[in-house]
Amino acid sequence: MTFYIVLGLAVVLVLWTIAVYNRLVNLRNQTTNGWKQIDVQLKRRHDLIPNLVATVKGAMEFERETLTAVMDARARAMAAAGPAEAGRREGELTQALGRLFAVAENYPQLRATENVKMLQEELAGTENKIGFARQFYNDIATKYNTARETFPAVLASGALGFKPAELFEITEAAERQVPAVDLSMKRG
Amino acid sequence: MNLYEQQAVNRRRTWLVMAVFVALAAFVGVGVDLFVIGGGQAYVPVGTTAALALSGGQAYWSLRRGDRAVLMSSGAAPVEDRMRAALSDDDRLRYRQFTNIVEEMAIAGGVPAPRAYVIPDDDPNAFATGRDPAHASIAVTEGLLRSLNRGELQGVVAHEMAHIRNLDIRLMTVVAALLGMIVLLADWAGRAMRSGVGRGGSRRSKNGGGAAAIVLVIWLLAIVLAPLVARLMALAVSRRREYLADATGAELTRNPIGLARALEKIEAAVAPTKAIKRGTAHLCISDPLGSKMAAREGRWADLWATHPPMHRRIAALKAMAYER
């Protein structure tokens, strides 16, 4: 009798562990995928910037520094190693781009150029995609972490080798203070 | 309800709608057998078989191809085609912005990017259709693209993305595709009745079945009420989902005010959306028929409006923004 009870408990325990394991693997894969999506969008932004700089270079001859700053920030962002540094460098790139668009306000003929408008829309779209990819990543990573850390799964998750996922945070105090640059080209 | 529960409910309801549709068609078929062809002792149920086969095929078709029928009936064209045909740079920019926003919201929702369509109509409106997130489309009118700014358009697209994600689109599309069919079927049966009732009637009086008369009455009632019931079903399904999609949309953009402003602008444009037909009204973000019901309240209006009152939706979204 006792044997069957122990056997029954063992079976329940094994089934429960399998269920926990599968759920966590599922969430972890989604989290990894979310992370990759951010990379895709960051790469897209890096690809767009040379186009933008080439387009505005002629009209903005006097703003050589601003343009160089953007290209330098891009190079640094592309060379960044690890998520923490990448986050910081990408933040700097966003700021450099913001300055470029702010300066571009002084060149009405430039803003009126269709090519520039289109590029601006592309960059605005990419900025948003990066933001939303991070948002999605944070949501899914939080879900994963919660599933990992809540009782009773927490009893097994560590032993099964599930590590907590890192969330995206704004680390730089300066970045936090910078107001969002509106690239949205408001239309009435 | 979390996302998976919503999806499960919509899957279940889609099956239910298709089953009810097939059952209804079978009922009509049985009636045709009994009263039109003539209910002898040993007869071949031609009407029933035909109705079953037809409605079954129709239900399957509505699930697989319903989205194309809905898109075609509204005259929507893929945004890529519109882009190629665009005359001004402004138009090209607007289309590009629209596709970018659709991609952004797909990323925010964690679903594949749906196909983007543009409807050549000046009234601002939008809808989503398809059978699942991998086979989904978002259509917006030309007027919507022209009147909304980026943040507002984002709100509208996010609202539609919410419908896609929780599988509202599957239910809505099937209802839209079958709704047209039910009306057609009832018309057909009604005509068959008028031309064939004399023949069937004389036969029935010979058989002297009181039960048959009762079935006839129920059958007639069903034919008359079927389109009405189908319409009510589409309405009830649509209204409750709008609040939910508004909320989920705000969760995707983290900006309820964008959608609130968009709804205000859509409401201000009172002209009906001509391109969108009656049968697909329940798919849209705002009632395309421009009926005054959307503004009215009370039980009767609640029963008949395809959408909850706009001001309540806007108030709910604004409340979300203040709470944050």
Chai-1 contact restraints between the chains, C-beta under 6 A:
chainA,res_idxA,chainB,res_idxB,connection_type,confidence,min_distance_angstrom,max_distance_angstrom,comment,restraint_id
A,E114,B,D89,contact,1.0,0.0,6.0,A-B,restraint_1
A,K117,B,L93,contact,1.0,0.0,6.0,A-B,restraint_2
A,E121,B,R96,contact,1.0,0.0,6.0,A-B,restraint_3
A,E121,B,Q97,contact,1.0,0.0,6.0,A-B,restraint_4
A,G125,B,N100,contact,1.0,0.0,6.0,A-B,restraint_5
A,N128,B,E104,contact,1.0,0.0,6.0,A-B,restraint_6
A,K129,B,E104,contact,1.0,0.0,6.0,A-B,restraint_7
A,K129,B,I107,contact,1.0,0.0,6.0,A-B,restraint_8
A,F132,B,E104,contact,1.0,0.0,6.0,A-B,restraint_9
A,F132,B,I107,contact,1.0,0.0,6.0,A-B,restraint_10
A,F132,B,A108,contact,1.0,0.0,6.0,A-B,restraint_11
A,A133,B,I107,contact,1.0,0.0,6.0,A-B,restraint_12
A,F136,B,A108,contact,1.0,0.0,6.0,A-B,restraint_13
A,F136,B,G110,contact,1.0,0.0,6.0,A-B,restraint_14
A,S184,B,R150,contact,1.0,0.0,6.0,A-B,restraint_15
A,K186,B,N149,contact,1.0,0.0,6.0,A-B,restraint_16
A,R187,B,N149,contact,1.0,0.0,6.0,A-B,restraint_17
